[in-house]
Amino acid sequence: MEIHEGVKFGKKKRKEQIARFIDHDNYIYNSLKHAGDSKQRLKPSDDINFDADLKLEAEQKIHDARSEFKRLPFAPGAAYLFSDELLDFLSSNWPA
């Protein structure tokens, strides 16, 4: 899900979009939840294996957030309100 550049929302529509994003995140979380198996004495933490390269996953999340932030429609001159650290990060080639 994404909000396309240039789309403007009123307060009600904005709240609906935020709720939609939260519902989507909850759907993903609930899809990954597990309850174990009491008949086999299997704890919830033991009934699922999850393999991931957490460093790569974190890099991708940061890259995606940076890309989405760059596409946000800010008012002219708004960048002057951003911290130097944020501006450096947004203009960097991270991760190299």
N, C-alpha and C positions, 0 to 999 in steps of 0.2 A: 504494500500500500504506500502511496506517496501523494503528496499534495503538489500539484503542478505549479510552476512558476507563474506569478501574476494573479493567482486566484486570491480573491479577498473574501473574508468571512465576517459576518456580523457576530455579535456575542453568542447568540443561540447556536448558529451553525458551527462556530469555533468549538463550543462545548461539545456539540455532537461529534465533530471530527476527533477531538481528544478522546471522547468516550469510545469511539470506533477503534482508535489505535490501542487503547487500553484493553478493550475486549479482544482484539487480535492477539495481543501479548498474553492475555490470560488463556486464550484458546491454546496457544503454543505451549504454555506452561502446563496446563491441565493435560495436554496430549502426552507430555513427557513424564507426568506423575505416575507413580506406581504404588500399589497397596500391599505388596507382599502376598504370602499365602499361608494363612494360619494353620491349614490342614497339614502342610509340610514343614511347619515351623520355620518358614522363610521370612526374614525381616524385609521390610520395604527397601532398605538400603542394600540388600543382597540379591534382589530379583532383577536387576537391570545392569547392564554394562554400557558405559558411555566412553567411547574413545574419541579424543579430540586433541589437537595441538592448540593448547590454550594461548600460547604466545601468538600464533597465527590468527586465532579467532579474535583476540584482543586487538591486534593490528588492523584486522579487517573492520571491526566495529569503529575504531578511531578513524580510519580512512573514510568509511561511509559517513560518519557524523561530520567530518570536515568537509566532504564533498557536498553534503546536504546543506550545511551551514553556508557555504559559498553561494549556493543557489537561492538563498532567502532574499526576498525583495526588501532591502533596507532603504529608509529615507535617505536622500542625498545628505552627505556629511555625517551620517551615523557612524561611519568607521572611525571618526575622531574620538568617539566615546569608548572604543575598544581598548583594552590594555595592550601595551607593547608586546607582552608575551603572546597574547592571542594573535596579534597581527604577524609576529615572527613565525608562529606555528602554522598559520594559514598560508603563508608564502613559502614555507620550507618544502623540501622534497621528502619529508618524512613519510613513511619509512623508506630509507634509501636502499 
